[in-house]
Amino acid sequence: TLTNAGGVGADITVDTVTVDNVDDVVLVDAEGSIEESGSDGGVDVYGYSITLVGDDGIGRVEPPELDLDGGTLTLTSTSAGALGDISVVESVGGITTSVVTVTTAGGSTQTVTVATSGAGLTVNSAWPGVGANNDDLVLSALTAGDVAFTGIGAVTTTGDVTLNAPAGAVTDDTGADAAAEV
């Protein structure tokens, strides 16, 4: 766990935070944001489970590239409006929404972007849940794969939803349910 409690606007910039594939990474910035150290395209945070908590958002300037190794991804921002925006990229494999928990400031709208660059993104749960159900949501498979809805997968928010798969498609893989996906 790395906690930055020092002063307003004191950001955590990450370049390489790595633990083995059974340990978790927790980064908490009580007064600033969590940002990528530079636009290098390499993995910035690697761990079994990853928790990022930024008072002033996560990845508002440059989204950190993550390598989630089988656990959960927890994203929390406490500032209202655009100051609380969240943007991350899973840069090695795909990701499923059932392992992603998002919590943002209630009573205002933030933009939450979860993207992949190594494979697709699967919506396999009711997402994002009550922690961000009024936010604008962006789900994107940036360079490979689909944004695929499976089973009970659905995106529910009172905000806007953007689905992006420039190298693939947005699909309902099962076709078995009659429920709306967005």
TORRONU-568970 format. One record per residue: x, y, z of N, C-alpha, C in turn; residue in one letter. Coordinates in steps of 0.1 Angstrom, whole numbers, padded with zeros to 4 digits, always signed. Layout:
REM TORRONU-568970
XYZXYZXYZA ...
//
This chain:
REM TORRONU-568970
+0008-0012+0000+0000+0000+0000+0009+0012+0000T +0006+0021-0009+0013+0034-0010+0002+0045-0008L +0004+0053+0002-0006+0064+0005+0001+0077+0004T -0005+0087-0003+0000+0100-0004-0010+0109+0003N -0006+0115+0014-0016+0123+0022-0011+0138+0022A -0001+0141+0013+0006+0154+0014+0000+0165+0006G -0009+0173+0011-0012+0185+0004-0021+0185-0008G -0029+0195-0010-0038+0196-0021-0030+0195-0034V -0035+0187-0043-0029+0186-0056-0016+0177-0057G -0013+0170-0046-0001+0162-0045-0005+0148-0052A -0002+0147-0065-0005+0135-0073+0005+0124-0071D +0000+0112-0073+0009+0100-0074+0010+0097-0089I +0022+0098-0094+0025+0094-0108+0032+0081-0108T +0027+0071-0116+0032+0058-0116+0039+0055-0129V +0050+0048-0128+0057+0043-0140+0058+0028-0139D +0062+0023-0128+0063+0008-0126+0061+0005-0111T +0049-0001-0108+0046-0007-0095+0043-0022-0098V +0052-0030-0093+0050-0045-0096+0051-0053-0083T +0042-0062-0081+0043-0072-0071+0041-0086-0078V +0043-0096-0070+0042-0110-0076+0027-0112-0079D +0024-0123-0086+0010-0126-0090+0001-0131-0080N +0004-0131-0067-0005-0134-0056-0007-0122-0047V +0000-0111-0049-0002-0100-0040-0009-0089-0047D -0014-0080-0038-0023-0069-0043-0015-0056-0043D -0019-0046-0051-0014-0033-0051-0025-0023-0047V -0022-0015-0037-0031-0005-0033-0024+0009-0033V -0030+0018-0042-0024+0032-0042-0036+0041-0038L -0033+0050-0028-0043+0059-0023-0037+0073-0023V -0044+0082-0030-0040+0096-0030-0051+0104-0023D -0049+0108-0011-0059+0115-0003-0062+0130-0008A -0052+0136-0015-0054+0150-0019-0052+0152-0034E -0048+0143-0042-0046+0145-0056-0051+0134-0064G -0045+0132-0076-0049+0121-0085-0038+0111-0087S -0042+0100-0093-0032+0089-0097-0031+0090-0112I -0019+0092-0117-0016+0094-0131-0005+0086-0136E -0005+0083-0149+0007+0077-0156+0018+0087-0156E +0030+0081-0154+0042+0090-0153+0046+0095-0167S +0042+0089-0177+0045+0093-0191+0038+0084-0200G +0036+0089-0212+0029+0081-0222+0038+0071-0229S +0041+0060-0221+0051+0050-0226+0045+0038-0231D +0032+0035-0229+0026+0023-0234+0029+0010-0226G +0038+0011-0216+0042-0001-0208+0033-0002-0196G +0033-0014-0190+0025-0016-0178+0030-0007-0166V +0021+0000-0160+0025+0009-0149+0022+0002-0136D +0011-0006-0135+0008-0012-0122+0004-0027-0125V +0012-0036-0118+0009-0050-0120+0007-0057-0106Y -0004-0064-0105-0007-0072-0093-0018-0081-0095G -0020-0090-0085-0031-0099-0085-0044-0091-0085Y -0046-0083-0075-0057-0073-0074-0051-0059-0074S -0058-0049-0079-0054-0036-0079-0065-0027-0074I -0061-0018-0064-0070-0008-0059-0064+0006-0061T -0071+0015-0067-0067+0028-0070-0077+0038-0064L -0073+0046-0055-0082+0056-0048-0075+0070-0050V -0082+0078-0058-0077+0092-0060-0087+0102-0057G -0084+0111-0048-0094+0122-0044-0097+0130-0057D -0087+0133-0065-0090+0141-0077-0090+0132-0089D -0095+0120-0088-0096+0112-0100-0084+0103-0102G -0086+0095-0113-0075+0086-0117-0074+0087-0132I -0062+0089-0137-0059+0090-0151-0066+0101-0159G -0068+0112-0152-0075+0123-0159-0066+0130-0169R -0052+0129-0167-0043+0135-0177-0038+0124-0186V -0034+0112-0180-0029+0101-0188-0033+0088-0180E -0041+0080-0186-0045+0068-0179-0034+0058-0176P -0033+0053-0164-0023+0043-0161-0026+0030-0168P -0016+0023-0173-0018+0010-0179-0016-0001-0168E -0026-0010-0167-0026-0020-0156-0024-0034-0162L -0019-0043-0154-0019-0057-0157-0025-0064-0145D -0038-0066-0145-0046-0073-0135-0044-0088-0137L -0038-0094-0127-0035-0108-0128-0045-0118-0121D -0057-0117-0125-0067-0126-0120-0076-0122-0108G -0073-0111-0102-0081-0106-0090-0091-0096-0094G -0093-0086-0086-0103-0076-0088-0096-0062-0090T -0104-0053-0096-0099-0040-0099-0109-0031-0092L -0104-0023-0082-0113-0013-0075-0108+0001-0078T -0118+0009-0083-0115+0023-0086-0124+0032-0079L -0118+0042-0071-0125+0051-0063-0120+0065-0065T -0130+0074-0067-0127+0089-0068-0137+0096-0060S -0132+0106-0052-0141+0113-0043-0145+0127-0047T -0138+0133-0057-0141+0146-0061-0153+0146-0071S -0161+0157-0070-0172+0159-0079-0169+0163-0093A -0177+0160-0102-0176+0165-0116-0163+0160-0123G -0158+0168-0133-0147+0163-0141-0134+0161-0132A -0133+0168-0121-0122+0166-0112-0121+0151-0106L -0133+0144-0107-0133+0131-0102-0133+0120-0113G -0130+0124-0125-0131+0114-0136-0121+0103-0134D -0124+0091-0140-0115+0079-0139-0113+0074-0153I -0100+0071-0155-0097+0064-0168-0085+0055-0166S -0087+0042-0169-0076+0032-0168-0076+0023-0181V -0065+0017-0183-0063+0007-0194-0058-0006-0189V -0065-0017-0191-0059-0030-0189-0051-0033-0201E -0037-0034-0200-0029-0034-0212-0023-0047-0216S -0026-0058-0209-0021-0071-0212-0032-0080-0217V -0042-0082-0209-0053-0091-0213-0066-0084-0214G -0076-0092-0215-0090-0086-0215-0094-0084-0200G -0106-0079-0199-0111-0077-0185-0126-0079-0186I -0132-0084-0175-0146-0086-0173-0152-0076-0163T -0164-0071-0165-0169-0061-0156-0172-0067-0142T -0174-0080-0141-0177-0086-0128-0165-0084-0118S -0153-0081-0123-0142-0079-0114-0138-0065-0112V -0146-0056-0117-0144-0041-0116-0154-0034-0108V -0150-0028-0097-0158-0020-0088-0155-0005-0089T -0165+0003-0091-0163+0017-0093-0171+0025-0083V -0165+0034-0076-0172+0043-0067-0168+0058-0070T -0177+0066-0072-0174+0080-0075-0183+0089-0066T -0181+0102-0066-0188+0112-0058-0203+0112-0062A -0211+0109-0052-0226+0110-0055-0230+0124-0057G -0241+0125-0065-0247+0138-0066-0241+0146-0078G -0231+0141-0084-0225+0148-0096-0221+0137-0106S -0219+0141-0118-0215+0132-0129-0200+0132-0132T -0194+0120-0131-0180+0119-0136-0180+0110-0148Q -0169+0111-0156-0167+0101-0167-0158+0090-0162T -0163+0078-0164-0155+0066-0160-0152+0058-0173V -0139+0057-0176-0134+0050-0187-0127+0037-0183T -0131+0026-0188-0124+0013-0186-0121+0008-0200V -0108+0006-0203-0104+0002-0216-0094-0009-0216A -0093-0016-0227-0083-0027-0228-0075-0024-0241T -0062-0028-0240-0054-0027-0252-0048-0040-0257S -0050-0051-0249-0044-0064-0253-0054-0074-0257G -0067-0072-0254-0077-0081-0258-0090-0074-0255A -0101-0081-0256-0115-0075-0255-0119-0072-0241G -0131-0067-0240-0137-0063-0228-0151-0070-0227L -0153-0077-0216-0166-0085-0215-0175-0079-0204T -0187-0076-0208-0197-0071-0198-0205-0083-0194V -0202-0089-0183-0208-0101-0178-0215-0099-0165N -0218-0087-0161-0225-0084-0149-0233-0071-0150S -0242-0068-0141-0249-0055-0141-0238-0045-0136A -0235-0036-0144-0223-0027-0142-0227-0013-0144W -0222-0003-0137-0212-0004-0126-0218-0006-0113P -0231-0007-0111-0237-0008-0098-0239+0005-0092G -0243+0005-0079-0247+0018-0073-0236+0028-0070V -0224+0024-0071-0213+0033-0068-0210+0043-0079G -0215+0041-0091-0213+0051-0102-0225+0050-0111A -0237+0049-0106-0248+0047-0115-0254+0060-0121N -0248+0071-0118-0252+0084-0125-0241+0089-0134N -0230+0082-0136-0219+0087-0143-0220+0084-0158D -0212+0091-0166-0210+0088-0180-0200+0077-0181D -0203+0066-0188-0194+0054-0188-0189+0052-0203L -0176+0049-0203-0169+0045-0216-0163+0032-0214V -0167+0022-0223-0161+0009-0223-0154+0007-0237L -0141+0004-0237-0134+0004-0250-0124-0007-0251S -0125-0014-0262-0114-0024-0266-0106-0016-0276A -0095-0010-0272-0088+0000-0280-0081-0006-0292L -0074-0017-0291-0066-0022-0302-0069-0036-0306T -0076-0044-0298-0079-0058-0302-0092-0062-0295A -0099-0071-0301-0111-0077-0294-0124-0069-0295G -0134-0074-0289-0147-0069-0289-0151-0063-0275D -0161-0055-0275-0169-0052-0263-0180-0062-0264V -0180-0072-0256-0190-0083-0257-0199-0084-0245A -0212-0084-0247-0222-0086-0236-0225-0101-0235F -0224-0107-0223-0227-0121-0221-0236-0123-0209T -0244-0133-0210-0253-0136-0199-0261-0124-0194G -0260-0121-0181-0268-0110-0175-0261-0097-0177I -0250-0096-0185-0243-0084-0187-0251-0072-0191G -0250-0061-0184-0257-0049-0188-0250-0037-0182A -0250-0026-0189-0245-0013-0184-0257-0004-0180V -0257+0000-0168-0269+0008-0163-0264+0021-0156T -0269+0032-0162-0265+0045-0156-0275+0055-0161T -0276+0066-0154-0285+0077-0158-0277+0086-0167T -0264+0084-0168-0255+0092-0177-0254+0086-0191G -0245+0091-0198-0242+0086-0212-0234+0073-0212D -0235+0065-0222-0228+0053-0224-0221+0053-0237V -0208+0051-0238-0201+0050-0250-0194+0036-0251T -0196+0028-0262-0190+0015-0264-0182+0016-0276L -0169+0012-0275-0159+0015-0286-0151+0002-0288N -0151-0003-0300-0142-0014-0304-0137-0013-0318A -0128-0003-0320-0124+0000-0334-0117-0012-0341P -0112-0022-0334-0105-0033-0341-0115-0045-0341A -0126-0044-0334-0136-0055-0333-0150-0050-0335G -0159-0055-0326-0173-0051-0327-0179-0051-0313A -0190-0045-0312-0198-0045-0300-0208-0056-0302V -0208-0066-0293-0216-0078-0296-0224-0083-0284T -0235-0090-0286-0243-0097-0276-0240-0112-0279D -0230-0117-0273-0225-0131-0276-0236-0142-0274D -0244-0140-0264-0253-0151-0261-0266-0150-0269T -0271-0138-0270-0284-0136-0277-0295-0143-0270G -0292-0149-0259-0302-0158-0252-0312-0150-0243A -0308-0138-0240-0317-0130-0231-0324-0119-0239D -0335-0115-0234-0343-0105-0241-0341-0091-0234A -0333-0091-0224-0330-0079-0216-0322-0069-0224A -0324-0056-0221-0315-0046-0228-0301-0046-0222A -0291-0044-0230-0277-0044-0225-0273-0031-0221E -0279-0020-0225-0275-0006-0222-0288+0001-0218V 
//
